[in-house]
Amino acid sequence: MRALAHVLLPLLLLCCASPLAAQDQDDYVHPRNTRTQTPQRPLKDRLYWGGIVGLTFGTVTNIAVEPLVGYKFGEKQKFSLGTGISYWYFRDNRYTPAFESNTYGYKFFARHRVIPQAFLHVEYNAMNFELYDFFTQRSFRSWVPFMWVGGGYAAHLGGNSYLTVMALWDVMQDINSPFTSGAPLISMGVGVGF
């Protein structure tokens, strides 16, 4: 019994003294993080805007408007996620009556900067096309999915603006896709903040 008291008494004192010592913060407190925290950039510096505007007039008229917005993550802001919408107007006067269509859609994308000028790009895109069924002799609308994978180059134009060129391949190859040749889609646009 006496041996048990010799073990329990110091253990009891240690347990009681521990909360008391925890209250004394004068000399025993060590800073948890000695690194200085870098302030987070304001939201306006983490967002970027851009897109594509395409215009062709004549016998064939093609108008494309594709605005996008992205958000840069992390301290070095090499990774970003974004979204955009698309609208295409097409009219071909070589046919009687003229063929005319409106196409619209949306996209979600991710980019990773490999170096300040070059980036990798992956994008899910869905476009609502007006398609023609040769068997029923009628046109109908259908959502066509795309999974674009590729990369691009951003050339600094001055200030906070860039000229962006991308080469993307559709790895999904939907049966209704107008891009069935397997050739890359080359696009060029201007971005602000990227």
Number of C-alpha atoms within 10 A of each C-alpha: 5 7 7 8 10 10 10 12 11 11 12 10 10 11 11 11 11 10 10 9 10 10 8 10 9 7 6 9 9 9 7 6 7 7 7 6 7 7 7 10 11 8 10 9 14 17 18 20 17 21 19 16 16 13 11 11 10 9 12 14 14 17 15 18 16 19 18 20 20 21 21 22 13 11 11 8 15 15 17 20 18 18 17 18 18 21 17 19 15 16 18 16 13 10 10 7 8 12 12 15 14 15 17 18 18 18 19 18 20 18 21 17 19 12 10 12 14 17 18 19 20 19 20 17 20 19 20 17 20 15 15 12 9 8 6 7 7 9 11 9 12 14 16 17 21 20 19 21 19 18 19 20 19 21 16 17 13 8 8 12 18 20 17 22 16 19 18 20 19 24 12 14 18 14 10 13 17 10 15 12 9 10 11 15 13 11 14 17 17 19 23 17 18 25
